[in-house]
Amino acid sequence: MKVILAQPRGFCAGVVRAIDTVERALAHRDGPVYVRHEIVHNRHVVEDLKAKGARFVEDLADVPNGSVTIFSAHGVSHSVEDEARLRRLNVVDATCPLVSKVHKQGQRYSSLGRTIILIGHAGHVEIEGTLGRISGPVYLVENGEDVAKLDIPDDTPVAYITQTTLSVDDTRSTIEAVKKRFTDVIGPETRDICYATQNRQTAVRDLCRHVELLLVVGASNSSNSNRLREIGSECGVPSYLVADGSEVDLAWLAGVATVGITAGASAPDVLVQDVLAAIGKAGPIEIETLDGVEEKITFRLPPELLEAS
């Protein structure tokens, strides 16, 4: 059996920065280190950091006053920042720089008097943080149908921004719906969309031209991982989302000569190796990596940790 790995796959620069932030804080800060929400959406990453001493909480009320507290890569609202300040928490912000960029875009557009249309998934932690950082009117939409239902005049000056785990391809039709309905629209250039999300989706579409089965390594609550599986299905390839090798059903491999594997942006390579080992139980495998984009982007750690090092 041949196994073809997508390129790129797995960790993006924002995830690497977030994990490094927690590990550096554990190494250089006295006392316990608390992390608000999962630092990234992957149970294996969270459990590994727990084993190293990190304490994960969903509510700042569970953090003792004055404690070291890390905000996750998904970002937080102003109200969470305000609560942390009142509690005198020693905050280290691991928000992905691309998420922070979206926040700043929304704030700038709002300061210009524009109504913000935020394209994303309701309930996603990144969306909750973004909604809580813009003081003016903001409307959340997931698709063109939501745009049509917005209860605002068509001549309202609007600006759109997008969730970072959506690609150019994911948002294109919704952005077009916004531009078609409203007469005064501005928004970021497509190059401002998260590079990692688009690169991984492009790689999966390419991969699906060569394989009979697609396995996406990632967490069930990972937006970008779920989208990769959806894309595989849209390409006509049976596609499954697996957290690790234990979730691989060898029955999926029956009669399959070529398997494709990719991983969401928050899935470490060790889990890809675990999936490869699981597939290997069905018989000998030949592994190759598809040609693709080589990502060289890195993000600096939060300044507080750079000073500590």
C-alpha positions as CSV (number, residue, x, y, z in Angstrom):
1,M,0.0,0.0,0.0
2,K,1.2,3.5,-0.8
3,V,0.7,6.3,1.6
4,I,1.1,9.9,0.4
5,L,1.5,12.7,2.8
6,A,0.2,16.2,2.0
7,Q,2.6,19.2,2.0
8,P,2.1,21.3,4.0
9,R,0.3,19.6,6.9
10,G,0.1,19.9,10.7
11,F,1.4,22.8,12.9
12,C,1.3,26.3,11.6
13,A,3.4,29.2,12.9
14,G,0.7,30.5,15.2
15,V,0.2,27.1,16.9
16,V,4.0,26.6,17.3
17,R,4.2,30.0,18.9
18,A,1.3,29.2,21.3
19,I,2.7,25.9,22.5
20,D,6.2,27.4,22.8
21,T,4.6,30.2,24.9
22,V,3.2,27.8,27.4
23,E,6.4,25.7,27.6
24,R,8.6,28.8,28.0
25,A,6.3,30.2,30.7
26,L,6.5,26.8,32.6
27,A,10.2,27.0,32.4
28,H,10.7,30.6,33.5
29,R,7.8,31.5,35.8
30,D,7.5,30.7,39.4
31,G,4.4,29.0,40.6
32,P,1.6,27.4,38.5
33,V,0.8,28.5,35.0
34,Y,-2.8,28.7,34.0
35,V,-4.1,28.7,30.4
36,R,-7.5,30.0,29.6
37,H,-9.2,27.6,27.2
38,E,-7.3,24.9,25.2
39,I,-4.1,26.6,24.0
40,V,-4.9,25.0,20.6
41,H,-7.7,22.7,19.6
42,N,-5.9,19.3,20.1
43,R,-6.4,17.1,23.1
44,H,-3.0,15.4,22.7
45,V,-1.3,18.8,22.8
46,V,-3.3,19.9,25.9
47,E,-2.7,16.6,27.7
48,D,1.1,16.9,27.0
49,L,1.2,20.4,28.4
50,K,-0.9,19.4,31.4
51,A,1.7,16.7,32.1
52,K,4.4,19.4,32.1
53,G,2.4,21.4,34.7
54,A,0.0,23.7,32.8
55,R,-3.4,24.1,34.3
56,F,-6.3,24.7,31.8
57,V,-9.4,26.6,32.8
58,E,-12.4,27.8,30.9
59,D,-13.2,30.7,33.2
60,L,-10.8,33.2,34.8
61,A,-12.8,32.8,38.0
62,D,-10.9,29.5,38.4
63,V,-7.5,31.3,38.4
64,P,-6.2,32.6,41.7
65,N,-5.5,36.4,41.9
66,G,-2.1,37.4,40.7
67,S,-1.4,34.1,38.9
68,V,0.4,33.6,35.6
69,T,-2.3,33.3,33.0
70,I,-1.9,32.6,29.3
71,F,-4.6,33.5,26.7
72,S,-5.0,30.9,24.0
73,A,-4.1,31.2,20.3
74,H,-7.7,31.9,19.5
75,G,-7.8,35.4,21.2
76,V,-10.0,36.9,23.8
77,S,-12.5,39.7,24.2
78,H,-11.9,43.0,25.9
79,S,-14.1,41.9,28.8
80,V,-11.8,39.0,29.5
81,E,-8.8,41.3,29.4
82,D,-10.5,43.7,31.7
83,E,-11.3,40.9,34.2
84,A,-7.7,39.8,34.1
85,R,-6.5,43.3,34.8
86,L,-8.9,43.7,37.8
87,R,-7.7,40.3,39.2
88,R,-4.1,41.5,38.7
89,L,-3.4,38.3,36.7
90,N,0.1,38.1,35.2
91,V,-1.1,37.7,31.6
92,V,0.9,36.3,28.7
93,D,-1.0,36.7,25.5
94,A,-0.5,33.7,23.0
95,T,-3.1,35.0,20.6
96,C,-2.0,34.2,17.0
97,P,-0.7,37.3,15.3
98,L,-3.0,36.7,12.4
99,V,-6.0,36.6,14.8
100,S,-4.8,39.9,16.3
101,K,-4.6,41.3,12.8
102,V,-8.2,40.6,12.3
103,H,-9.1,42.3,15.6
104,K,-7.2,45.4,14.5
105,Q,-8.9,45.4,11.1
106,G,-12.3,45.2,12.6
107,Q,-11.5,48.0,15.1
108,R,-10.2,50.2,12.3
109,Y,-13.2,49.7,10.1
110,S,-15.5,50.3,13.0
111,S,-13.7,53.5,13.9
112,L,-14.5,54.7,10.4
113,G,-18.2,54.4,11.2
114,R,-18.7,51.2,9.2
115,T,-20.9,48.3,10.3
116,I,-18.8,45.1,10.5
117,I,-19.8,41.8,8.9
118,L,-17.9,39.0,10.5
119,I,-17.7,35.8,8.4
120,G,-17.2,32.8,10.6
121,H,-18.8,30.0,12.6
122,A,-21.1,30.9,15.5
123,G,-19.8,29.6,18.8
124,H,-16.2,29.2,17.8
125,V,-13.9,30.6,20.5
126,E,-12.1,32.8,18.0
127,I,-15.4,34.4,16.9
128,E,-16.4,35.1,20.5
129,G,-13.1,36.9,21.1
130,T,-13.4,38.9,17.9
131,L,-17.0,39.9,18.6
132,G,-15.8,41.1,22.0
133,R,-13.1,43.4,20.6
134,I,-15.2,45.6,18.3
135,S,-17.2,48.4,19.9
136,G,-19.5,49.2,17.0
137,P,-22.2,47.2,15.4
138,V,-21.1,43.7,14.3
139,Y,-23.1,41.0,12.4
140,L,-22.0,37.4,12.2
141,V,-22.7,35.5,9.0
142,E,-21.7,32.0,7.9
143,N,-22.9,32.1,4.3
144,G,-24.6,34.0,1.6
145,E,-28.1,33.2,3.0
146,D,-27.2,34.9,6.3
147,V,-26.0,37.9,4.3
148,A,-29.4,38.2,2.6
149,K,-31.2,38.0,6.0
150,L,-29.3,40.9,7.6
151,D,-31.7,43.5,8.9
152,I,-29.7,46.5,7.8
153,P,-30.2,48.9,4.8
154,D,-28.4,48.0,1.6
155,D,-26.7,51.5,1.5
156,T,-25.1,51.0,5.0
157,P,-21.4,51.5,4.8
158,V,-20.0,48.0,5.8
159,A,-16.7,46.2,6.1
160,Y,-16.1,42.5,6.2
161,I,-13.6,40.5,8.2
162,T,-13.1,36.7,8.5
163,Q,-12.3,34.0,10.9
164,T,-8.7,32.9,10.4
165,T,-9.5,29.2,10.1
166,L,-11.5,29.9,6.9
167,S,-9.6,30.0,3.6
168,V,-10.0,32.3,0.6
169,D,-12.0,29.5,-1.0
170,D,-14.3,29.1,2.1
171,T,-15.1,32.8,2.2
172,R,-15.2,33.7,-1.5
173,S,-18.9,33.2,-2.1
174,T,-19.9,34.9,1.2
175,I,-17.8,37.9,0.4
176,E,-19.3,38.1,-3.0
177,A,-22.8,38.0,-1.4
178,V,-21.8,41.0,0.8
179,K,-20.5,42.9,-2.2
180,K,-23.6,42.1,-4.3
181,R,-26.0,43.3,-1.6
182,F,-24.3,46.4,-0.2
183,T,-23.4,49.4,-2.2
184,D,-20.5,50.6,0.0
185,V,-18.2,47.7,1.0
186,I,-14.6,47.5,2.0
187,G,-12.5,44.6,3.4
188,P,-9.0,43.1,3.7
189,E,-7.1,41.8,0.6
190,T,-7.2,38.1,0.1
191,R,-3.6,37.8,1.1
192,D,-4.6,38.8,4.6
193,I,-6.5,35.5,4.9
194,C,-4.6,32.9,7.0
195,Y,-1.9,31.5,4.9
196,A,-1.9,28.2,6.7
197,T,-5.6,27.4,6.2
198,Q,-5.4,28.1,2.5
199,N,-2.2,26.2,2.0
200,R,-3.5,23.1,3.7
201,Q,-6.7,23.1,1.8
202,T,-4.9,23.6,-1.5
203,A,-2.6,20.7,-0.6
204,V,-5.6,18.4,0.2
205,R,-7.3,19.2,-3.2
206,D,-4.0,18.2,-4.9
207,L,-3.6,15.1,-2.7
208,C,-7.1,13.9,-3.6
209,R,-6.2,13.6,-7.2
210,H,-3.7,10.8,-6.3
211,V,-5.4,8.8,-3.6
212,E,-8.4,6.5,-3.0
213,L,-8.9,7.3,0.7
214,L,-8.1,10.4,2.8
215,L,-7.3,10.5,6.5
216,V,-7.2,13.9,8.2
217,V,-5.4,13.9,11.6
218,G,-7.0,16.4,13.9
219,A,-9.4,17.1,16.7
220,S,-13.2,17.0,16.3
221,N,-13.5,20.5,17.6
222,S,-10.9,21.9,15.2
223,S,-12.6,24.0,12.5
224,N,-9.7,23.7,10.0
225,S,-9.4,20.0,10.4
226,N,-13.1,19.4,9.8
227,R,-12.9,21.5,6.7
228,L,-10.1,19.4,5.4
229,R,-12.2,16.3,5.7
230,E,-15.1,18.0,4.0
231,I,-12.9,19.0,1.1
232,G,-11.8,15.4,0.7
233,S,-15.4,14.3,0.5
234,E,-16.2,17.2,-2.0
235,C,-13.4,15.8,-4.2
236,G,-15.2,12.4,-4.2
237,V,-12.7,10.7,-2.0
238,P,-13.9,8.7,1.1
239,S,-12.5,10.9,4.0
240,Y,-12.2,10.4,7.7
241,L,-11.2,12.7,10.6
242,V,-9.1,10.8,13.2
243,A,-7.5,12.1,16.4
244,D,-4.8,9.5,16.3
245,G,-4.0,5.9,15.2
246,S,-6.4,4.4,17.6
247,E,-9.3,5.8,15.6
248,V,-8.2,4.3,12.2
249,D,-10.6,1.5,11.2
250,L,-8.6,-1.0,9.1
251,A,-11.8,-1.9,7.3
252,W,-11.5,1.5,5.6
253,L,-8.4,0.2,3.9
254,A,-9.9,-2.9,2.3
255,G,-9.2,-2.9,-1.4
256,V,-7.4,0.5,-1.2
257,A,-4.0,0.8,-2.9
258,T,-3.3,4.5,-2.1
259,V,-4.0,6.4,1.1
260,G,-3.6,10.2,1.6
261,I,-2.8,11.7,5.0
262,T,-2.9,15.3,6.0
263,A,-3.2,17.0,9.4
264,G,-4.9,20.1,10.7
265,A,-3.0,23.1,11.8
266,S,-3.1,22.1,15.5
267,A,-2.1,18.5,15.0
268,P,1.5,17.5,15.9
269,D,3.5,15.3,13.6
270,V,3.7,12.6,16.3
271,L,0.0,11.9,15.6
272,V,0.6,11.5,11.9
273,Q,3.3,9.0,12.8
274,D,0.8,7.2,15.0
275,V,-1.7,7.0,12.2
276,L,1.1,5.6,9.9
277,A,1.8,2.9,12.4
278,A,-1.9,2.0,12.6
279,I,-2.1,1.7,8.8
280,G,1.1,-0.4,8.8
281,K,-0.8,-3.1,10.8
282,A,-2.7,-3.9,7.6
283,G,0.6,-4.7,5.8
284,P,3.7,-3.1,4.4
285,I,3.4,0.6,3.4
286,E,5.4,2.8,1.1
287,I,5.5,6.5,2.2
288,E,6.0,9.5,0.0
289,T,5.4,13.2,0.4
290,L,3.6,15.2,-2.2
291,D,5.3,18.3,-3.5
292,G,3.8,21.5,-2.0
293,V,4.4,24.8,-0.4
294,E,7.2,24.9,2.1
295,E,6.1,27.2,4.9
296,K,9.0,29.3,6.4
297,I,6.9,31.8,8.4
298,T,7.7,32.1,12.1
299,F,6.2,34.4,14.8
300,R,8.1,35.9,17.7
301,L,7.2,34.9,21.2
302,P,5.3,37.4,23.4
303,P,7.7,40.1,24.6
304,E,7.3,39.1,28.3
305,L,8.8,35.7,27.6
306,L,11.6,37.1,25.4
307,E,12.6,39.3,28.3
308,A,12.5,36.3,30.7
309,S,14.8,34.3,28.5
